[in-house]
Amino acid sequence: MGKITSFTDLIAWQEANRFAVFIYSLSKGFPKEEKFSLTDQLRRAAVSVSSNIAEGFARNSRKDKLQFYTIAKGSLFEVHSQSL
């Protein structure tokens, strides 16, 4: 593995991005009446995972990085809850 110079080099971000694409694909089959409720909320939470990993990567302090990585983890739990 080479030097990590971008958030896109992080395996966690790559997997989170794949996860968001999967959620978008899966939610296309949801009923139309869910478009502005569960579908949108689920998609926002899924996208939030990779977004917060990227933002955390850009932060300078360990404390700030951990805050955004923790938010990303929370978004995963949000998707899990919504999927149940």
PyMOL Python script that loads the backbone (N, CA, C, O; Angstrom):
from pymol import cmd

cmd.read_pdbstr("""\
ATOM      1  N   MET A   1       0.843  -1.182   0.000  1.00  0.00           N
ATOM      2  CA  MET A   1       0.000   0.000   0.000  1.00  0.00           C
ATOM      3  C   MET A   1       0.883   1.239   0.000  1.00  0.00           C
ATOM      4  O   MET A   1       1.839   1.335   0.770  1.00  0.00           O
ATOM      5  N   GLY A   2       0.556   2.176  -0.863  1.00  0.00           N
ATOM      6  CA  GLY A   2       1.319   3.412  -0.975  1.00  0.00           C
ATOM      7  C   GLY A   2       0.939   4.402   0.105  1.00  0.00           C
ATOM      8  O   GLY A   2       0.105   4.132   0.969  1.00  0.00           O
ATOM      9  N   LYS A   3       1.572   5.544   0.030  1.00  0.00           N
ATOM     10  CA  LYS A   3       1.306   6.617   0.981  1.00  0.00           C
ATOM     11  C   LYS A   3      -0.107   7.173   0.765  1.00  0.00           C
ATOM     12  O   LYS A   3      -0.555   7.343  -0.369  1.00  0.00           O
ATOM     13  N   ILE A   4      -0.777   7.445   1.847  1.00  0.00           N
ATOM     14  CA  ILE A   4      -2.128   8.004   1.793  1.00  0.00           C
ATOM     15  C   ILE A   4      -2.007   9.517   1.677  1.00  0.00           C
ATOM     16  O   ILE A   4      -1.506  10.186   2.581  1.00  0.00           O
ATOM     17  N   THR A   5      -2.475  10.042   0.549  1.00  0.00           N
ATOM     18  CA  THR A   5      -2.378  11.484   0.310  1.00  0.00           C
ATOM     19  C   THR A   5      -3.743  12.143   0.153  1.00  0.00           C
ATOM     20  O   THR A   5      -3.853  13.369   0.147  1.00  0.00           O
ATOM     21  N   SER A   6      -4.780  11.323   0.027  1.00  0.00           N
ATOM     22  CA  SER A   6      -6.132  11.838  -0.174  1.00  0.00           C
ATOM     23  C   SER A   6      -7.117  10.952   0.575  1.00  0.00           C
ATOM     24  O   SER A   6      -6.842   9.780   0.832  1.00  0.00           O
ATOM     25  N   PHE A   7      -8.251  11.515   0.918  1.00  0.00           N
ATOM     26  CA  PHE A   7      -9.280  10.700   1.576  1.00  0.00           C
ATOM     27  C   PHE A   7      -9.716   9.544   0.681  1.00  0.00           C
ATOM     28  O   PHE A   7     -10.171   8.514   1.178  1.00  0.00           O
ATOM     29  N   THR A   8      -9.582   9.705  -0.619  1.00  0.00           N
ATOM     30  CA  THR A   8      -9.977   8.631  -1.541  1.00  0.00           C
ATOM     31  C   THR A   8      -9.028   7.439  -1.472  1.00  0.00           C
ATOM     32  O   THR A   8      -9.352   6.364  -1.978  1.00  0.00           O
ATOM     33  N   ASP A   9      -7.865   7.614  -0.854  1.00  0.00           N
ATOM     34  CA  ASP A   9      -6.923   6.511  -0.645  1.00  0.00           C
ATOM     35  C   ASP A   9      -7.334   5.631   0.538  1.00  0.00           C
ATOM     36  O   ASP A   9      -6.866   4.499   0.663  1.00  0.00           O
ATOM     37  N   LEU A  10      -8.197   6.146   1.393  1.00  0.00           N
ATOM     38  CA  LEU A  10      -8.623   5.396   2.587  1.00  0.00           C
ATOM     39  C   LEU A  10      -9.581   4.281   2.212  1.00  0.00           C
ATOM     40  O   LEU A  10     -10.575   4.513   1.524  1.00  0.00           O
ATOM     41  N   ILE A  11      -9.285   3.072   2.663  1.00  0.00           N
ATOM     42  CA  ILE A  11     -10.170   1.932   2.396  1.00  0.00           C
ATOM     43  C   ILE A  11     -11.543   2.183   3.009  1.00  0.00           C
ATOM     44  O   ILE A  11     -12.561   1.820   2.419  1.00  0.00           O
ATOM     45  N   ALA A  12     -11.581   2.797   4.179  1.00  0.00           N
ATOM     46  CA  ALA A  12     -12.861   3.094   4.830  1.00  0.00           C
ATOM     47  C   ALA A  12     -13.723   3.992   3.946  1.00  0.00           C
ATOM     48  O   ALA A  12     -14.928   3.771   3.822  1.00  0.00           O
ATOM     49  N   TRP A  13     -13.104   5.015   3.326  1.00  0.00           N
ATOM     50  CA  TRP A  13     -13.864   5.899   2.436  1.00  0.00           C
ATOM     51  C   TRP A  13     -14.325   5.146   1.193  1.00  0.00           C
ATOM     52  O   TRP A  13     -15.466   5.309   0.760  1.00  0.00           O
ATOM     53  N   GLN A  14     -13.457   4.329   0.617  1.00  0.00           N
ATOM     54  CA  GLN A  14     -13.808   3.555  -0.579  1.00  0.00           C
ATOM     55  C   GLN A  14     -15.008   2.643  -0.310  1.00  0.00           C
ATOM     56  O   GLN A  14     -15.931   2.560  -1.120  1.00  0.00           O
ATOM     57  N   GLU A  15     -14.980   1.965   0.832  1.00  0.00           N
ATOM     58  CA  GLU A  15     -16.088   1.076   1.200  1.00  0.00           C
ATOM     59  C   GLU A  15     -17.356   1.867   1.486  1.00  0.00           C
ATOM     60  O   GLU A  15     -18.450   1.446   1.109  1.00  0.00           O
ATOM     61  N   ALA A  16     -17.217   3.000   2.145  1.00  0.00           N
ATOM     62  CA  ALA A  16     -18.380   3.847   2.438  1.00  0.00           C
ATOM     63  C   ALA A  16     -19.001   4.364   1.143  1.00  0.00           C
ATOM     64  O   ALA A  16     -20.224   4.454   1.030  1.00  0.00           O
ATOM     65  N   ASN A  17     -18.171   4.698   0.179  1.00  0.00           N
ATOM     66  CA  ASN A  17     -18.670   5.160  -1.110  1.00  0.00           C
ATOM     67  C   ASN A  17     -19.429   4.036  -1.819  1.00  0.00           C
ATOM     68  O   ASN A  17     -20.508   4.260  -2.367  1.00  0.00           O
ATOM     69  N   ARG A  18     -18.868   2.841  -1.806  1.00  0.00           N
ATOM     70  CA  ARG A  18     -19.559   1.682  -2.406  1.00  0.00           C
ATOM     71  C   ARG A  18     -20.889   1.424  -1.692  1.00  0.00           C
ATOM     72  O   ARG A  18     -21.892   1.086  -2.320  1.00  0.00           O
ATOM     73  N   PHE A  19     -20.874   1.590  -0.377  1.00  0.00           N
ATOM     74  CA  PHE A  19     -22.082   1.385   0.425  1.00  0.00           C
ATOM     75  C   PHE A  19     -23.173   2.371   0.014  1.00  0.00           C
ATOM     76  O   PHE A  19     -24.333   1.986  -0.133  1.00  0.00           O
ATOM     77  N   ALA A  20     -22.808   3.635  -0.170  1.00  0.00           N
ATOM     78  CA  ALA A  20     -23.785   4.646  -0.571  1.00  0.00           C
ATOM     79  C   ALA A  20     -24.364   4.325  -1.946  1.00  0.00           C
ATOM     80  O   ALA A  20     -25.568   4.467  -2.159  1.00  0.00           O
ATOM     81  N   VAL A  21     -23.527   3.900  -2.870  1.00  0.00           N
ATOM     82  CA  VAL A  21     -24.006   3.513  -4.204  1.00  0.00           C
ATOM     83  C   VAL A  21     -24.980   2.340  -4.085  1.00  0.00           C
ATOM     84  O   VAL A  21     -26.006   2.307  -4.764  1.00  0.00           O
ATOM     85  N   PHE A  22     -24.653   1.382  -3.221  1.00  0.00           N
ATOM     86  CA  PHE A  22     -25.538   0.237  -2.991  1.00  0.00           C
ATOM     87  C   PHE A  22     -26.888   0.684  -2.428  1.00  0.00           C
ATOM     88  O   PHE A  22     -27.934   0.222  -2.882  1.00  0.00           O
ATOM     89  N   ILE A  23     -26.866   1.576  -1.448  1.00  0.00           N
ATOM     90  CA  ILE A  23     -28.111   2.064  -0.830  1.00  0.00           C
ATOM     91  C   ILE A  23     -28.958   2.803  -1.860  1.00  0.00           C
ATOM     92  O   ILE A  23     -30.177   2.635  -1.893  1.00  0.00           O
ATOM     93  N   TYR A  24     -28.327   3.613  -2.695  1.00  0.00           N
ATOM     94  CA  TYR A  24     -29.073   4.304  -3.757  1.00  0.00           C
ATOM     95  C   TYR A  24     -29.736   3.294  -4.692  1.00  0.00           C
ATOM     96  O   TYR A  24     -30.904   3.444  -5.050  1.00  0.00           O
ATOM     97  N   SER A  25     -28.997   2.282  -5.077  1.00  0.00           N
ATOM     98  CA  SER A  25     -29.534   1.261  -5.980  1.00  0.00           C
ATOM     99  C   SER A  25     -30.679   0.500  -5.316  1.00  0.00           C
ATOM    100  O   SER A  25     -31.727   0.287  -5.925  1.00  0.00           O
ATOM    101  N   LEU A  26     -30.475   0.099  -4.083  1.00  0.00           N
ATOM    102  CA  LEU A  26     -31.489  -0.647  -3.337  1.00  0.00           C
ATOM    103  C   LEU A  26     -32.759   0.170  -3.150  1.00  0.00           C
ATOM    104  O   LEU A  26     -33.865  -0.347  -3.305  1.00  0.00           O
ATOM    105  N   SER A  27     -32.599   1.443  -2.818  1.00  0.00           N
ATOM    106  CA  SER A  27     -33.762   2.275  -2.499  1.00  0.00           C
ATOM    107  C   SER A  27     -34.553   2.696  -3.741  1.00  0.00           C
ATOM    108  O   SER A  27     -35.661   3.218  -3.615  1.00  0.00           O
ATOM    109  N   LYS A  28     -34.004   2.479  -4.923  1.00  0.00           N
ATOM    110  CA  LYS A  28     -34.763   2.760  -6.147  1.00  0.00           C
ATOM    111  C   LYS A  28     -36.037   1.921  -6.199  1.00  0.00           C
ATOM    112  O   LYS A  28     -37.025   2.326  -6.811  1.00  0.00           O
ATOM    113  N   GLY A  29     -36.016   0.769  -5.566  1.00  0.00           N
ATOM    114  CA  GLY A  29     -37.161  -0.124  -5.571  1.00  0.00           C
ATOM    115  C   GLY A  29     -38.173   0.150  -4.469  1.00  0.00           C
ATOM    116  O   GLY A  29     -39.177  -0.555  -4.368  1.00  0.00           O
ATOM    117  N   PHE A  30     -37.928   1.161  -3.641  1.00  0.00           N
ATOM    118  CA  PHE A  30     -38.864   1.490  -2.571  1.00  0.00           C
ATOM    119  C   PHE A  30     -40.154   2.058  -3.162  1.00  0.00           C
ATOM    120  O   PHE A  30     -40.142   2.610  -4.262  1.00  0.00           O
ATOM    121  N   PRO A  31     -41.256   1.926  -2.442  1.00  0.00           N
ATOM    122  CA  PRO A  31     -42.521   2.495  -2.908  1.00  0.00           C
ATOM    123  C   PRO A  31     -42.419   4.009  -3.099  1.00  0.00           C
ATOM    124  O   PRO A  31     -41.671   4.680  -2.388  1.00  0.00           O
ATOM    125  N   LYS A  32     -43.165   4.533  -4.049  1.00  0.00           N
ATOM    126  CA  LYS A  32     -43.139   5.979  -4.357  1.00  0.00           C
ATOM    127  C   LYS A  32     -43.496   6.829  -3.141  1.00  0.00           C
ATOM    128  O   LYS A  32     -42.948   7.918  -2.973  1.00  0.00           O
ATOM    129  N   GLU A  33     -44.396   6.354  -2.300  1.00  0.00           N
ATOM    130  CA  GLU A  33     -44.805   7.149  -1.135  1.00  0.00           C
ATOM    131  C   GLU A  33     -43.681   7.314  -0.104  1.00  0.00           C
ATOM    132  O   GLU A  33     -43.802   8.120   0.818  1.00  0.00           O
ATOM    133  N   GLU A  34     -42.603   6.564  -0.252  1.00  0.00           N
ATOM    134  CA  GLU A  34     -41.460   6.692   0.657  1.00  0.00           C
ATOM    135  C   GLU A  34     -40.404   7.657   0.127  1.00  0.00           C
ATOM    136  O   GLU A  34     -39.417   7.920   0.814  1.00  0.00           O
ATOM    137  N   LYS A  35     -40.591   8.189  -1.080  1.00  0.00           N
ATOM    138  CA  LYS A  35     -39.576   9.026  -1.721  1.00  0.00           C
ATOM    139  C   LYS A  35     -39.112  10.190  -0.843  1.00  0.00           C
ATOM    140  O   LYS A  35     -37.914  10.468  -0.776  1.00  0.00           O
ATOM    141  N   PHE A  36     -40.031  10.864  -0.176  1.00  0.00           N
ATOM    142  CA  PHE A  36     -39.654  12.038   0.608  1.00  0.00           C
ATOM    143  C   PHE A  36     -39.555  11.748   2.096  1.00  0.00           C
ATOM    144  O   PHE A  36     -39.511  12.670   2.910  1.00  0.00           O
ATOM    145  N   SER A  37     -39.520  10.485   2.447  1.00  0.00           N
ATOM    146  CA  SER A  37     -39.353  10.141   3.851  1.00  0.00           C
ATOM    147  C   SER A  37     -38.209   9.137   4.005  1.00  0.00           C
ATOM    148  O   SER A  37     -37.044   9.527   4.075  1.00  0.00           O
ATOM    149  N   LEU A  38     -38.536   7.876   4.056  1.00  0.00           N
ATOM    150  CA  LEU A  38     -37.509   6.868   4.323  1.00  0.00           C
ATOM    151  C   LEU A  38     -36.418   6.849   3.254  1.00  0.00           C
ATOM    152  O   LEU A  38     -35.236   6.768   3.588  1.00  0.00           O
ATOM    153  N   THR A  39     -36.786   6.920   1.993  1.00  0.00           N
ATOM    154  CA  THR A  39     -35.794   6.858   0.915  1.00  0.00           C
ATOM    155  C   THR A  39     -34.780   7.988   1.047  1.00  0.00           C
ATOM    156  O   THR A  39     -33.574   7.744   1.037  1.00  0.00           O
ATOM    157  N   ASP A  40     -35.258   9.213   1.169  1.00  0.00           N
ATOM    158  CA  ASP A  40     -34.346  10.352   1.279  1.00  0.00           C
ATOM    159  C   ASP A  40     -33.494  10.276   2.537  1.00  0.00           C
ATOM    160  O   ASP A  40     -32.293  10.546   2.491  1.00  0.00           O
ATOM    161  N   GLN A  41     -34.098   9.916   3.650  1.00  0.00           N
ATOM    162  CA  GLN A  41     -33.365   9.851   4.912  1.00  0.00           C
ATOM    163  C   GLN A  41     -32.290   8.768   4.865  1.00  0.00           C
ATOM    164  O   GLN A  41     -31.168   8.975   5.326  1.00  0.00           O
ATOM    165  N   LEU A  42     -32.640   7.629   4.313  1.00  0.00           N
ATOM    166  CA  LEU A  42     -31.690   6.524   4.190  1.00  0.00           C
ATOM    167  C   LEU A  42     -30.520   6.912   3.291  1.00  0.00           C
ATOM    168  O   LEU A  42     -29.365   6.630   3.610  1.00  0.00           O
ATOM    169  N   ARG A  43     -30.819   7.553   2.179  1.00  0.00           N
ATOM    170  CA  ARG A  43     -29.767   7.984   1.255  1.00  0.00           C
ATOM    171  C   ARG A  43     -28.873   9.037   1.881  1.00  0.00           C
ATOM    172  O   ARG A  43     -27.652   8.976   1.736  1.00  0.00           O
ATOM    173  N   ARG A  44     -29.459  10.000   2.574  1.00  0.00           N
ATOM    174  CA  ARG A  44     -28.647  11.043   3.226  1.00  0.00           C
ATOM    175  C   ARG A  44     -27.711  10.441   4.266  1.00  0.00           C
ATOM    176  O   ARG A  44     -26.543  10.821   4.356  1.00  0.00           O
ATOM    177  N   ALA A  45     -28.229   9.501   5.049  1.00  0.00           N
ATOM    178  CA  ALA A  45     -27.399   8.867   6.075  1.00  0.00           C
ATOM    179  C   ALA A  45     -26.260   8.075   5.438  1.00  0.00           C
ATOM    180  O   ALA A  45     -25.132   8.109   5.929  1.00  0.00           O
ATOM    181  N   ALA A  46     -26.549   7.366   4.351  1.00  0.00           N
ATOM    182  CA  ALA A  46     -25.511   6.574   3.677  1.00  0.00           C
ATOM    183  C   ALA A  46     -24.425   7.468   3.092  1.00  0.00           C
ATOM    184  O   ALA A  46     -23.239   7.160   3.214  1.00  0.00           O
ATOM    185  N   VAL A  47     -24.809   8.559   2.467  1.00  0.00           N
ATOM    186  CA  VAL A  47     -23.839   9.494   1.888  1.00  0.00           C
ATOM    187  C   VAL A  47     -23.033  10.181   2.990  1.00  0.00           C
ATOM    188  O   VAL A  47     -21.862  10.508   2.796  1.00  0.00           O
ATOM    189  N   SER A  48     -23.656  10.395   4.134  1.00  0.00           N
ATOM    190  CA  SER A  48     -22.997  11.055   5.251  1.00  0.00           C
ATOM    191  C   SER A  48     -21.775  10.277   5.740  1.00  0.00           C
ATOM    192  O   SER A  48     -20.824  10.873   6.247  1.00  0.00           O
ATOM    193  N   VAL A  49     -21.794   8.974   5.594  1.00  0.00           N
ATOM    194  CA  VAL A  49     -20.664   8.162   6.066  1.00  0.00           C
ATOM    195  C   VAL A  49     -19.386   8.581   5.338  1.00  0.00           C
ATOM    196  O   VAL A  49     -18.408   8.972   5.975  1.00  0.00           O
ATOM    197  N   SER A  50     -19.391   8.500   4.010  1.00  0.00           N
ATOM    198  CA  SER A  50     -18.175   8.853   3.260  1.00  0.00           C
ATOM    199  C   SER A  50     -17.859  10.346   3.367  1.00  0.00           C
ATOM    200  O   SER A  50     -16.691  10.734   3.384  1.00  0.00           O
ATOM    201  N   SER A  51     -18.885  11.175   3.438  1.00  0.00           N
ATOM    202  CA  SER A  51     -18.659  12.621   3.559  1.00  0.00           C
ATOM    203  C   SER A  51     -17.926  12.964   4.849  1.00  0.00           C
ATOM    204  O   SER A  51     -17.008  13.784   4.845  1.00  0.00           O
ATOM    205  N   ASN A  52     -18.324  12.348   5.940  1.00  0.00           N
ATOM    206  CA  ASN A  52     -17.679  12.635   7.226  1.00  0.00           C
ATOM    207  C   ASN A  52     -16.287  12.034   7.310  1.00  0.00           C
ATOM    208  O   ASN A  52     -15.415  12.589   7.978  1.00  0.00           O
ATOM    209  N   ILE A  53     -16.065  10.910   6.646  1.00  0.00           N
ATOM    210  CA  ILE A  53     -14.705  10.366   6.586  1.00  0.00           C
ATOM    211  C   ILE A  53     -13.811  11.352   5.832  1.00  0.00           C
ATOM    212  O   ILE A  53     -12.690  11.626   6.261  1.00  0.00           O
ATOM    213  N   ALA A  54     -14.299  11.880   4.722  1.00  0.00           N
ATOM    214  CA  ALA A  54     -13.528  12.858   3.944  1.00  0.00           C
ATOM    215  C   ALA A  54     -13.252  14.114   4.761  1.00  0.00           C
ATOM    216  O   ALA A  54     -12.129  14.617   4.775  1.00  0.00           O
ATOM    217  N   GLU A  55     -14.271  14.615   5.436  1.00  0.00           N
ATOM    218  CA  GLU A  55     -14.078  15.827   6.230  1.00  0.00           C
ATOM    219  C   GLU A  55     -13.120  15.583   7.387  1.00  0.00           C
ATOM    220  O   GLU A  55     -12.292  16.440   7.698  1.00  0.00           O
ATOM    221  N   GLY A  56     -13.223  14.433   8.021  1.00  0.00           N
ATOM    222  CA  GLY A  56     -12.297  14.097   9.093  1.00  0.00           C
ATOM    223  C   GLY A  56     -10.861  14.024   8.610  1.00  0.00           C
ATOM    224  O   GLY A  56      -9.940  14.464   9.298  1.00  0.00           O
ATOM    225  N   PHE A  57     -10.677  13.469   7.428  1.00  0.00           N
ATOM    226  CA  PHE A  57      -9.337  13.370   6.846  1.00  0.00           C
ATOM    227  C   PHE A  57      -8.706  14.753   6.680  1.00  0.00           C
ATOM    228  O   PHE A  57      -7.498  14.917   6.856  1.00  0.00           O
ATOM    229  N   ALA A  58      -9.526  15.739   6.343  1.00  0.00           N
ATOM    230  CA  ALA A  58      -9.030  17.092   6.076  1.00  0.00           C
ATOM    231  C   ALA A  58      -8.710  17.871   7.353  1.00  0.00           C
ATOM    232  O   ALA A  58      -8.033  18.897   7.300  1.00  0.00           O
ATOM    233  N   ARG A  59      -9.184  17.396   8.477  1.00  0.00           N
ATOM    234  CA  ARG A  59      -8.936  18.119   9.733  1.00  0.00           C
ATOM    235  C   ARG A  59      -7.505  17.908  10.202  1.00  0.00           C
ATOM    236  O   ARG A  59      -6.889  16.879   9.924  1.00  0.00           O
ATOM    237  N   ASN A  60      -6.989  18.898  10.916  1.00  0.00           N
ATOM    238  CA  ASN A  60      -5.592  18.848  11.349  1.00  0.00           C
ATOM    239  C   ASN A  60      -5.393  18.180  12.701  1.00  0.00           C
ATOM    240  O   ASN A  60      -4.403  17.475  12.894  1.00  0.00           O
ATOM    241  N   SER A  61      -6.291  18.382  13.622  1.00  0.00           N
ATOM    242  CA  SER A  61      -6.082  17.820  14.955  1.00  0.00           C
ATOM    243  C   SER A  61      -6.712  16.430  15.078  1.00  0.00           C
ATOM    244  O   SER A  61      -7.724  16.124  14.446  1.00  0.00           O
ATOM    245  N   ARG A  62      -6.099  15.624  15.890  1.00  0.00           N
ATOM    246  CA  ARG A  62      -6.608  14.264  16.150  1.00  0.00           C
ATOM    247  C   ARG A  62      -8.035  14.323  16.692  1.00  0.00           C
ATOM    248  O   ARG A  62      -8.889  13.524  16.309  1.00  0.00           O
ATOM    249  N   LYS A  63      -8.280  15.274  17.581  1.00  0.00           N
ATOM    250  CA  LYS A  63      -9.602  15.432  18.183  1.00  0.00           C
ATOM    251  C   LYS A  63     -10.656  15.708  17.108  1.00  0.00           C
ATOM    252  O   LYS A  63     -11.721  15.090  17.111  1.00  0.00           O
ATOM    253  N   ASP A  64     -10.366  16.624  16.200  1.00  0.00           N
ATOM    254  CA  ASP A  64     -11.309  16.940  15.122  1.00  0.00           C
ATOM    255  C   ASP A  64     -11.507  15.748  14.194  1.00  0.00           C
ATOM    256  O   ASP A  64     -12.633  15.452  13.796  1.00  0.00           O
ATOM    257  N   LYS A  65     -10.418  15.063  13.848  1.00  0.00           N
ATOM    258  CA  LYS A  65     -10.528  13.882  12.995  1.00  0.00           C
ATOM    259  C   LYS A  65     -11.465  12.849  13.637  1.00  0.00           C
ATOM    260  O   LYS A  65     -12.378  12.336  12.990  1.00  0.00           O
ATOM    261  N   LEU A  66     -11.226  12.562  14.897  1.00  0.00           N
ATOM    262  CA  LEU A  66     -12.033  11.562  15.597  1.00  0.00           C
ATOM    263  C   LEU A  66     -13.504  11.961  15.674  1.00  0.00           C
ATOM    264  O   LEU A  66     -14.387  11.106  15.592  1.00  0.00           O
ATOM    265  N   GLN A  67     -13.765  13.248  15.829  1.00  0.00           N
ATOM    266  CA  GLN A  67     -15.144  13.720  15.881  1.00  0.00           C
ATOM    267  C   GLN A  67     -15.880  13.364  14.581  1.00  0.00           C
ATOM    268  O   GLN A  67     -16.999  12.853  14.622  1.00  0.00           O
ATOM    269  N   PHE A  68     -15.264  13.630  13.448  1.00  0.00           N
ATOM    270  CA  PHE A  68     -15.920  13.349  12.167  1.00  0.00           C
ATOM    271  C   PHE A  68     -15.993  11.853  11.889  1.00  0.00           C
ATOM    272  O   PHE A  68     -16.972  11.386  11.307  1.00  0.00           O
ATOM    273  N   TYR A  69     -14.974  11.091  12.295  1.00  0.00           N
ATOM    274  CA  TYR A  69     -15.032   9.645  12.108  1.00  0.00           C
ATOM    275  C   TYR A  69     -16.121   9.044  12.994  1.00  0.00           C
ATOM    276  O   TYR A  69     -16.767   8.068  12.611  1.00  0.00           O
ATOM    277  N   THR A  70     -16.323   9.618  14.162  1.00  0.00           N
ATOM    278  CA  THR A  70     -17.395   9.164  15.052  1.00  0.00           C
ATOM    279  C   THR A  70     -18.762   9.493  14.462  1.00  0.00           C
ATOM    280  O   THR A  70     -19.690   8.692  14.575  1.00  0.00           O
ATOM    281  N   ILE A  71     -18.897  10.642  13.843  1.00  0.00           N
ATOM    282  CA  ILE A  71     -20.149  11.006  13.174  1.00  0.00           C
ATOM    283  C   ILE A  71     -20.428  10.032  12.038  1.00  0.00           C
ATOM    284  O   ILE A  71     -21.572   9.624  11.837  1.00  0.00           O
ATOM    285  N   ALA A  72     -19.388   9.655  11.291  1.00  0.00           N
ATOM    286  CA  ALA A  72     -19.543   8.681  10.205  1.00  0.00           C
ATOM    287  C   ALA A  72     -20.068   7.350  10.756  1.00  0.00           C
ATOM    288  O   ALA A  72     -20.951   6.728  10.166  1.00  0.00           O
ATOM    289  N   LYS A  73     -19.521   6.934  11.879  1.00  0.00           N
ATOM    290  CA  LYS A  73     -19.977   5.697  12.514  1.00  0.00           C
ATOM    291  C   LYS A  73     -21.441   5.821  12.927  1.00  0.00           C
ATOM    292  O   LYS A  73     -22.219   4.881  12.766  1.00  0.00           O
ATOM    293  N   GLY A  74     -21.810   6.976  13.457  1.00  0.00           N
ATOM    294  CA  GLY A  74     -23.200   7.208  13.837  1.00  0.00           C
ATOM    295  C   GLY A  74     -24.136   7.123  12.642  1.00  0.00           C
ATOM    296  O   GLY A  74     -25.252   6.619  12.759  1.00  0.00           O
ATOM    297  N   SER A  75     -23.687   7.612  11.497  1.00  0.00           N
ATOM    298  CA  SER A  75     -24.501   7.527  10.286  1.00  0.00           C
ATOM    299  C   SER A  75     -24.707   6.078   9.863  1.00  0.00           C
ATOM    300  O   SER A  75     -25.773   5.723   9.359  1.00  0.00           O
ATOM    301  N   LEU A  76     -23.696   5.241  10.064  1.00  0.00           N
ATOM    302  CA  LEU A  76     -23.868   3.812   9.771  1.00  0.00           C
ATOM    303  C   LEU A  76     -24.947   3.201  10.658  1.00  0.00           C
ATOM    304  O   LEU A  76     -25.764   2.406  10.193  1.00  0.00           O
ATOM    305  N   PHE A  77     -24.948   3.571  11.927  1.00  0.00           N
ATOM    306  CA  PHE A  77     -25.975   3.077  12.838  1.00  0.00           C
ATOM    307  C   PHE A  77     -27.355   3.599  12.442  1.00  0.00           C
ATOM    308  O   PHE A  77     -28.359   2.904  12.601  1.00  0.00           O
ATOM    309  N   GLU A  78     -27.397   4.821  11.928  1.00  0.00           N
ATOM    310  CA  GLU A  78     -28.659   5.388  11.455  1.00  0.00           C
ATOM    311  C   GLU A  78     -29.218   4.567  10.289  1.00  0.00           C
ATOM    312  O   GLU A  78     -30.409   4.258  10.252  1.00  0.00           O
ATOM    313  N   VAL A  79     -28.346   4.218   9.340  1.00  0.00           N
ATOM    314  CA  VAL A  79     -28.782   3.369   8.219  1.00  0.00           C
ATOM    315  C   VAL A  79     -29.247   2.008   8.725  1.00  0.00           C
ATOM    316  O   VAL A  79     -30.253   1.474   8.257  1.00  0.00           O
ATOM    317  N   HIS A  80     -28.521   1.461   9.666  1.00  0.00           N
ATOM    318  CA  HIS A  80     -28.894   0.165  10.230  1.00  0.00           C
ATOM    319  C   HIS A  80     -30.299   0.242  10.855  1.00  0.00           C
ATOM    320  O   HIS A  80     -31.149  -0.611  10.600  1.00  0.00           O
ATOM    321  N   SER A  81     -30.517   1.249  11.654  1.00  0.00           N
ATOM    322  CA  SER A  81     -31.825   1.423  12.289  1.00  0.00           C
ATOM    323  C   SER A  81     -32.933   1.577  11.264  1.00  0.00           C
ATOM    324  O   SER A  81     -33.993   0.965  11.396  1.00  0.00           O
ATOM    325  N   GLN A  82     -32.695   2.392  10.244  1.00  0.00           N
ATOM    326  CA  GLN A  82     -33.710   2.617   9.218  1.00  0.00           C
ATOM    327  C   GLN A  82     -33.991   1.362   8.413  1.00  0.00           C
ATOM    328  O   GLN A  82     -35.115   1.153   7.956  1.00  0.00           O
ATOM    329  N   SER A  83     -32.981   0.527   8.236  1.00  0.00           N
ATOM    330  CA  SER A  83     -33.182  -0.687   7.465  1.00  0.00           C
ATOM    331  C   SER A  83     -33.992  -1.729   8.238  1.00  0.00           C
ATOM    332  O   SER A  83     -34.612  -2.609   7.641  1.00  0.00           O
ATOM    333  N   LEU A  84     -33.982  -1.624   9.547  1.00  0.00           N
ATOM    334  CA  LEU A  84     -34.781  -2.556  10.346  1.00  0.00           C
ATOM    335  C   LEU A  84     -36.258  -2.192  10.285  1.00  0.00           C
ATOM    336  O   LEU A  84     -37.085  -2.866  10.898  1.00  0.00           O
TER     337      LEU A  84
END
""", "prot")
cmd.dss("prot")
cmd.show_as("cartoon", "prot")
cmd.util.cbc("prot")
cmd.orient("prot")
